[in-house]
Amino acid sequence: MERNEIEEKVHDFLIEDLEVDEDRIYPEARLKDDVGIDSLDFVDIVVIVEKTFGFKIKPEEMAGVITLNDFYNYIENKVNSI
């Protein structure tokens, strides 16, 4: 899967499913501080990512994921290793 397709899918579910304002979505945005992702949102993200990208998120793998760009990289690495 291409990087731009991953970014587009993440962008879409953040806006549609988690109701994040579009202007808060940019690569350097910090998931918690800038995008506003909390622990309940994270549960939703786990379900959405599994459905959309076909893999399960392991919480320990997300420890270093701070920004949206980190999240895109994480998904890209997982998708391309399946």
N, C-alpha and C positions, 0 to 999 in steps of 0.2 A: 504494500500500500504506500502510495506517495505521501510525502510530508504534508503537502498542501491539502490533501484529502483528509488527513488526520486532523489538521488544524481546523478545517471547515466543520468536521463532525463535532469536535469538541466545542467550537464556537456555537454551533447550533443547539447542542443540548444544554449548554450553560444558559443560553437565552430562553429557550423554549421550556425546558424541564425545571431549571433552577431559578428562572426569572431574574437572571443577572442583567443589569443594564449594559448595553452594548459598549458604551464608552469606558467601561471598567475592564474590558477584555483586550489586552495587548500583551505581547510576549514577555515583557519585563514585570508584569503585574504579579504581585505576591498573592498566592491563593487565599490565604487567610486575611491578610491586612487590606489588600486592594480589591480583590474579587469578592471577599466576604464569605468564603466557604467555611462552614462550621462542621462539627462532628455529624450532625444529622444530614447535611448536604453530602458529606463524604460517603455515607451509607448509600445514598441515591447514586452517587458517582460510580461506586463499585458495581451496582446493578446495571447501570447504563453502559459502562465500559465493557462489562462481560457480554451484554447483549449486542453492542455495536461492533466491538473489536474481537470478540471471541476468546478472551482470556480473563482470568481472575486476578484482581489486584491483591497483592500480599502487603499488609500494612508495613512490615519491616522494609520492604523495597521502596516504600514511599517516604522513608525518613529524610532523604536528601532532596525531595521534591519541594521546592519553595515557590518557584515562579511558574507561570503558565508555560514558558519555554521549557523548563525542566519537565513539566507534565507531558508536553508534546514529545520530548526526547524519550521519556520513559515508555510512552505508548508506542512510539516508532520502534524502539529496541525490542519490545515484547512482540509486537506484530510481526516484525521481520525475523524473529527467531522461532516462530511457530512452525 
